[in-house]
Amino acid sequence: MPKALAAVVVLAAASGAVAAPKEAPEVKLARLLDGRVAGEPVNCINASNTDSIEIIDGVAIVYRMKNGVAYVNRPSIGADSLRRDQVLVTKMNGSQLCRMDMVTLVDQGSRFQSGAISLGTFTPYAKPRP
C-alpha cells in the first residue's frame, strides 16, 4: 500500500474514533426546552407567528414563535419518519396549524415525498418570568 494511501486510511480511522456520539433525540429535545415551563396543550397555533421550525428526528417538531414560546408537537401518526433533513409541506385552511392536520415530508436532496404525519396537540414551553 502506498504511504500516502496508508496515511489517509489511518487519518480516516482516527477521525471516526474521535467523532462525538450522536445526541439521542429525546436528549436533544430536553436540551432545547431546558429552563422552560410546559403549559396546557392547545389544538392549534397561529402559523404566521412562527419564527422557526426544528425537526427532532423520530420524535417531534418544535415551532419557535416570535414571542419566544416554543410549541412542541409530537405527531399522532408517523413521528418515526421525521428527519431533520426533510421539508415539511402543510396544506392549511386559514392561518392556523391544528391537531390532525396532515403534513407531507419531502426529502431535501431528492425532492421526493418521504412520508407523511398527522399533527398532535401543541404543548407550549415558555421561559419563566423573573
FILUM-935190 format. One record per atom (N, C-alpha, C): atom name; y, z, x. Coordinates in steps of 0.2 Angstrom, whole numbers, m for minus. Example, Ala and Ser with C-alpha at 12.3 -4.5 7.8 and 13.67 -1.06 7.14 Angstrom:
<pts>
at N | v m28 | w 39 | u 66
at CA | v m22 | w 39 | u 62
at C | v m16 | w 39 | u 66
at N | v m11 | w 35 | u 64
at CA | v m5 | w 36 | u 68
at C | v 0 | w 39 | u 64
</pts>
This chain:
<pts>
at N | v m6 | w 0 | u 4
at CA | v 0 | w 0 | u 0
at C | v 6 | w 0 | u 4
at N | v 11 | w m5 | u 3
at CA | v 17 | w m5 | u 7
at C | v 21 | w 2 | u 7
at N | v 24 | w 4 | u 12
at CA | v 28 | w 10 | u 12
at C | v 33 | w 11 | u 7
at N | v 37 | w 5 | u 5
at CA | v 42 | w 6 | u 0
at C | v 39 | w 7 | u m7
at N | v 33 | w 4 | u m8
at CA | v 30 | w 5 | u m15
at C | v 27 | w 12 | u m15
at N | v 25 | w 14 | u m10
at CA | v 22 | w 21 | u m10
at C | v 28 | w 26 | u m11
at N | v 33 | w 25 | u m8
at CA | v 39 | w 29 | u m9
at C | v 41 | w 29 | u m17
at N | v 41 | w 23 | u m20
at CA | v 43 | w 23 | u m27
at C | v 38 | w 27 | u m31
at N | v 32 | w 26 | u m30
at CA | v 26 | w 30 | u m34
at C | v 27 | w 37 | u m33
at N | v 29 | w 40 | u m27
at CA | v 30 | w 47 | u m26
at C | v 36 | w 49 | u m29
at N | v 41 | w 45 | u m29
at CA | v 48 | w 47 | u m32
at C | v 46 | w 47 | u m40
at N | v 43 | w 43 | u m43
at CA | v 41 | w 42 | u m50
at C | v 37 | w 48 | u m52
at N | v 32 | w 50 | u m48
at CA | v 28 | w 56 | u m50
at C | v 32 | w 62 | u m49
at N | v 37 | w 63 | u m44
at CA | v 41 | w 69 | u m43
at C | v 46 | w 70 | u m49
at N | v 49 | w 64 | u m51
at CA | v 54 | w 65 | u m56
at C | v 50 | w 67 | u m63
at N | v 44 | w 65 | u m64
at CA | v 41 | w 67 | u m70
at C | v 39 | w 74 | u m70
at N | v 38 | w 77 | u m64
at CA | v 36 | w 84 | u m64
at C | v 42 | w 88 | u m65
at N | v 48 | w 86 | u m63
at CA | v 54 | w 90 | u m64
at C | v 57 | w 89 | u m70
at N | v 55 | w 84 | u m74
at CA | v 59 | w 82 | u m81
at C | v 58 | w 88 | u m85
at N | v 64 | w 90 | u m89
at CA | v 64 | w 95 | u m93
at C | v 60 | w 94 | u m99
at N | v 56 | w 99 | u m102
at CA | v 52 | w 98 | u m108
at C | v 56 | w 97 | u m114
at N | v 54 | w 92 | u m118
at CA | v 57 | w 91 | u m124
at C | v 58 | w 97 | u m129
at N | v 64 | w 98 | u m131
at CA | v 65 | w 103 | u m136
at C | v 62 | w 102 | u m143
at N | v 58 | w 107 | u m145
at CA | v 55 | w 106 | u m151
at C | v 60 | w 106 | u m157
at N | v 59 | w 101 | u m162
at CA | v 64 | w 100 | u m167
at C | v 66 | w 106 | u m171
at N | v 62 | w 111 | u m172
at CA | v 64 | w 117 | u m176
at C | v 69 | w 121 | u m171
at N | v 67 | w 121 | u m165
at CA | v 71 | w 125 | u m160
at C | v 78 | w 122 | u m159
at N | v 78 | w 115 | u m159
at CA | v 85 | w 111 | u m159
at C | v 89 | w 113 | u m165
at N | v 86 | w 113 | u m171
at CA | v 89 | w 114 | u m177
at C | v 92 | w 121 | u m177
at N | v 88 | w 126 | u m175
at CA | v 91 | w 133 | u m174
at C | v 97 | w 134 | u m169
at N | v 96 | w 130 | u m164
at CA | v 102 | w 130 | u m159
at C | v 108 | w 127 | u m162
at N | v 107 | w 122 | u m166
at CA | v 113 | w 119 | u m169
at C | v 116 | w 123 | u m174
at N | v 112 | w 127 | u m177
at CA | v 115 | w 132 | u m183
at C | v 117 | w 139 | u m180
at N | v 116 | w 140 | u m174
at CA | v 117 | w 147 | u m171
at C | v 124 | w 149 | u m172
at N | v 125 | w 155 | u m175
at CA | v 131 | w 158 | u m176
at C | v 134 | w 156 | u m183
at N | v 130 | w 152 | u m187
at CA | v 132 | w 150 | u m194
at C | v 128 | w 154 | u m199
at N | v 131 | w 155 | u m205
at CA | v 128 | w 158 | u m210
at C | v 126 | w 154 | u m216
at N | v 120 | w 154 | u m218
at CA | v 117 | w 150 | u m224
at C | v 121 | w 152 | u m230
at N | v 122 | w 147 | u m234
at CA | v 125 | w 148 | u m241
at C | v 120 | w 146 | u m246
at N | v 121 | w 146 | u m252
at CA | v 117 | w 144 | u m258
at C | v 116 | w 136 | u m257
at N | v 110 | w 134 | u m258
at CA | v 109 | w 127 | u m258
at C | v 112 | w 123 | u m264
at N | v 114 | w 117 | u m263
at CA | v 118 | w 113 | u m268
at C | v 114 | w 107 | u m269
at N | v 114 | w 103 | u m274
at CA | v 111 | w 97 | u m276
at C | v 114 | w 91 | u m273
at N | v 121 | w 91 | u m272
at CA | v 125 | w 86 | u m270
at C | v 130 | w 88 | u m265
at N | v 132 | w 83 | u m261
at CA | v 138 | w 84 | u m256
at C | v 142 | w 77 | u m257
at N | v 149 | w 78 | u m255
at CA | v 153 | w 73 | u m256
at C | v 153 | w 69 | u m249
at N | v 150 | w 63 | u m249
at CA | v 149 | w 59 | u m243
at C | v 155 | w 57 | u m240
at N | v 161 | w 56 | u m243
at CA | v 167 | w 54 | u m240
at C | v 170 | w 60 | u m235
at N | v 167 | w 66 | u m236
at CA | v 169 | w 72 | u m232
at C | v 165 | w 73 | u m226
at N | v 160 | w 68 | u m225
at CA | v 156 | w 69 | u m219
at C | v 159 | w 66 | u m213
at N | v 159 | w 70 | u m208
at CA | v 161 | w 69 | u m201
at C | v 156 | w 66 | u m197
at N | v 150 | w 68 | u m197
at CA | v 145 | w 65 | u m193
at C | v 138 | w 67 | u m196
at N | v 133 | w 63 | u m194
at CA | v 126 | w 65 | u m196
at C | v 121 | w 65 | u m190
at N | v 117 | w 70 | u m190
at CA | v 112 | w 70 | u m185
at C | v 105 | w 71 | u m188
at N | v 100 | w 67 | u m185
at CA | v 93 | w 67 | u m187
at C | v 90 | w 72 | u m182
at N | v 86 | w 77 | u m185
at CA | v 82 | w 81 | u m181
at C | v 75 | w 79 | u m182
at N | v 72 | w 76 | u m177
at CA | v 65 | w 72 | u m178
at C | v 60 | w 76 | u m182
at N | v 58 | w 73 | u m187
at CA | v 52 | w 75 | u m191
at C | v 54 | w 81 | u m196
at N | v 60 | w 83 | u m196
at CA | v 62 | w 90 | u m199
at C | v 68 | w 89 | u m204
at N | v 74 | w 87 | u m202
at CA | v 79 | w 87 | u m206
at C | v 85 | w 82 | u m204
at N | v 90 | w 82 | u m209
at CA | v 96 | w 78 | u m207
at C | v 102 | w 83 | u m208
at N | v 106 | w 83 | u m203
at CA | v 112 | w 88 | u m203
at C | v 118 | w 84 | u m204
at N | v 121 | w 85 | u m210
at CA | v 128 | w 82 | u m211
at C | v 133 | w 87 | u m209
at N | v 137 | w 85 | u m204
at CA | v 143 | w 89 | u m202
at C | v 149 | w 87 | u m206
at N | v 152 | w 91 | u m210
at CA | v 158 | w 90 | u m214
at C | v 165 | w 91 | u m210
at N | v 170 | w 87 | u m213
at CA | v 176 | w 88 | u m210
at C | v 179 | w 95 | u m210
at N | v 177 | w 99 | u m214
at CA | v 179 | w 106 | u m215
at C | v 175 | w 111 | u m210
at N | v 170 | w 108 | u m206
at CA | v 167 | w 112 | u m201
at C | v 160 | w 115 | u m204
at N | v 159 | w 114 | u m210
at CA | v 152 | w 116 | u m213
at C | v 147 | w 111 | u m211
at N | v 141 | w 113 | u m210
at CA | v 135 | w 109 | u m208
at C | v 130 | w 110 | u m214
at N | v 129 | w 104 | u m217
at CA | v 124 | w 104 | u m223
at C | v 117 | w 102 | u m220
at N | v 112 | w 106 | u m221
at CA | v 105 | w 104 | u m218
at C | v 101 | w 101 | u m224
at N | v 98 | w 95 | u m224
at CA | v 94 | w 93 | u m229
at C | v 87 | w 92 | u m226
at N | v 82 | w 95 | u m229
at CA | v 75 | w 94 | u m227
at C | v 72 | w 90 | u m233
at N | v 71 | w 83 | u m231
at CA | v 69 | w 79 | u m236
at C | v 63 | w 81 | u m240
at N | v 62 | w 80 | u m247
at CA | v 57 | w 82 | u m250
at C | v 51 | w 78 | u m249
at N | v 52 | w 72 | u m247
at CA | v 47 | w 67 | u m246
at C | v 49 | w 63 | u m240
at N | v 44 | w 62 | u m235
at CA | v 45 | w 58 | u m229
at C | v 48 | w 61 | u m223
at N | v 49 | w 67 | u m223
at CA | v 53 | w 70 | u m217
at C | v 49 | w 69 | u m211
at N | v 43 | w 69 | u m211
at CA | v 39 | w 67 | u m204
at C | v 41 | w 61 | u m201
at N | v 44 | w 56 | u m205
at CA | v 45 | w 49 | u m202
at C | v 52 | w 49 | u m199
at N | v 56 | w 55 | u m200
at CA | v 63 | w 55 | u m197
at C | v 63 | w 55 | u m189
at N | v 67 | w 50 | u m186
at CA | v 68 | w 50 | u m179
at C | v 75 | w 49 | u m178
at N | v 78 | w 52 | u m172
at CA | v 85 | w 51 | u m171
at C | v 87 | w 44 | u m169
at N | v 82 | w 40 | u m167
at CA | v 84 | w 33 | u m166
at C | v 84 | w 28 | u m172
at N | v 85 | w 31 | u m178
at CA | v 85 | w 27 | u m184
at C | v 92 | w 27 | u m187
at N | v 93 | w 22 | u m191
at CA | v 99 | w 22 | u m195
at C | v 97 | w 23 | u m202
at N | v 101 | w 28 | u m205
at CA | v 100 | w 30 | u m212
at C | v 104 | w 25 | u m217
at N | v 100 | w 22 | u m221
at CA | v 103 | w 17 | u m226
at C | v 102 | w 20 | u m233
at N | v 108 | w 22 | u m236
at CA | v 108 | w 25 | u m243
at C | v 112 | w 21 | u m248
at N | v 109 | w 20 | u m253
at CA | v 112 | w 16 | u m259
at C | v 115 | w 22 | u m263
at N | v 121 | w 22 | u m264
at CA | v 124 | w 28 | u m268
at C | v 127 | w 25 | u m274
at N | v 127 | w 29 | u m279
at CA | v 131 | w 28 | u m285
at C | v 136 | w 33 | u m286
at N | v 142 | w 31 | u m283
at CA | v 148 | w 35 | u m283
at C | v 149 | w 38 | u m276
at N | v 152 | w 43 | u m275
at CA | v 154 | w 46 | u m268
at C | v 149 | w 52 | u m266
at N | v 144 | w 53 | u m270
at CA | v 140 | w 59 | u m268
at C | v 133 | w 57 | u m266
at N | v 131 | w 61 | u m261
at CA | v 124 | w 61 | u m259
at C | v 120 | w 66 | u m263
at N | v 115 | w 65 | u m266
at CA | v 112 | w 70 | u m270
at C | v 104 | w 71 | u m269
at N | v 102 | w 77 | u m271
at CA | v 94 | w 78 | u m270
at C | v 91 | w 72 | u m274
at N | v 85 | w 70 | u m272
at CA | v 81 | w 65 | u m274
at C | v 84 | w 58 | u m273
at N | v 90 | w 57 | u m270
at CA | v 92 | w 50 | u m268
at C | v 87 | w 48 | u m263
at N | v 86 | w 41 | u m263
at CA | v 81 | w 38 | u m258
at C | v 85 | w 35 | u m252
at N | v 83 | w 36 | u m246
at CA | v 86 | w 34 | u m240
at C | v 81 | w 30 | u m236
at N | v 83 | w 24 | u m235
at CA | v 79 | w 19 | u m231
at C | v 80 | w 21 | u m223
at N | v 75 | w 21 | u m219
at CA | v 75 | w 22 | u m212
at C | v 74 | w 15 | u m209
at N | v 79 | w 13 | u m204
at CA | v 79 | w 7 | u m201
at C | v 79 | w 8 | u m194
at N | v 74 | w 5 | u m190
at CA | v 74 | w 6 | u m183
at C | v 80 | w 2 | u m180
at N | v 84 | w 6 | u m175
at CA | v 90 | w 3 | u m172
at C | v 88 | w m3 | u m168
at N | v 82 | w m3 | u m164
at CA | v 81 | w m8 | u m160
at C | v 79 | w m15 | u m163
at N | v 74 | w m14 | u m168
at CA | v 71 | w m20 | u m171
at C | v 75 | w m22 | u m177
at N | v 78 | w m17 | u m180
at CA | v 82 | w m18 | u m187
at C | v 77 | w m19 | u m192
at N | v 71 | w m17 | u m192
at CA | v 66 | w m17 | u m197
at C | v 66 | w m10 | u m200
at N | v 64 | w m10 | u m207
at CA | v 63 | w m4 | u m210
at C | v 57 | w 0 | u m207
at N | v 58 | w 6 | u m206
at CA | v 53 | w 10 | u m203
at C | v 51 | w 16 | u m207
at N | v 53 | w 16 | u m213
at CA | v 51 | w 22 | u m218
at C | v 56 | w 23 | u m223
at N | v 55 | w 28 | u m227
at CA | v 60 | w 30 | u m232
at C | v 59 | w 37 | u m234
at N | v 64 | w 41 | u m236
at CA | v 64 | w 48 | u m238
at C | v 67 | w 49 | u m244
at N | v 65 | w 55 | u m247
at CA | v 69 | w 57 | u m253
at C | v 72 | w 63 | u m251
at N | v 79 | w 63 | u m252
at CA | v 83 | w 69 | u m250
at C | v 81 | w 76 | u m254
at N | v 81 | w 81 | u m251
at CA | v 80 | w 88 | u m254
at C | v 87 | w 91 | u m255
at N | v 87 | w 97 | u m256
at CA | v 93 | w 101 | u m258
at C | v 97 | w 101 | u m251
at N | v 104 | w 102 | u m251
at CA | v 108 | w 103 | u m246
at C | v 110 | w 110 | u m245
at N | v 108 | w 113 | u m239
at CA | v 110 | w 120 | u m238
at C | v 116 | w 120 | u m233
at N | v 121 | w 123 | u m235
at CA | v 127 | w 124 | u m231
at C | v 127 | w 129 | u m226
at N | v 129 | w 128 | u m220
at CA | v 129 | w 133 | u m215
at C | v 136 | w 133 | u m212
at N | v 140 | w 139 | u m213
at CA | v 147 | w 139 | u m211
at C | v 147 | w 145 | u m206
at N | v 152 | w 144 | u m201
at CA | v 154 | w 149 | u m197
at C | v 157 | w 155 | u m200
at N | v 155 | w 161 | u m199
at CA | v 158 | w 167 | u m202
at C | v 166 | w 168 | u m201
at N | v 169 | w 170 | u m206
at CA | v 177 | w 171 | u m204
at C | v 178 | w 178 | u m201
at N | v 182 | w 177 | u m196
at CA | v 183 | w 184 | u m192
at C | v 186 | w 189 | u m196
</pts>
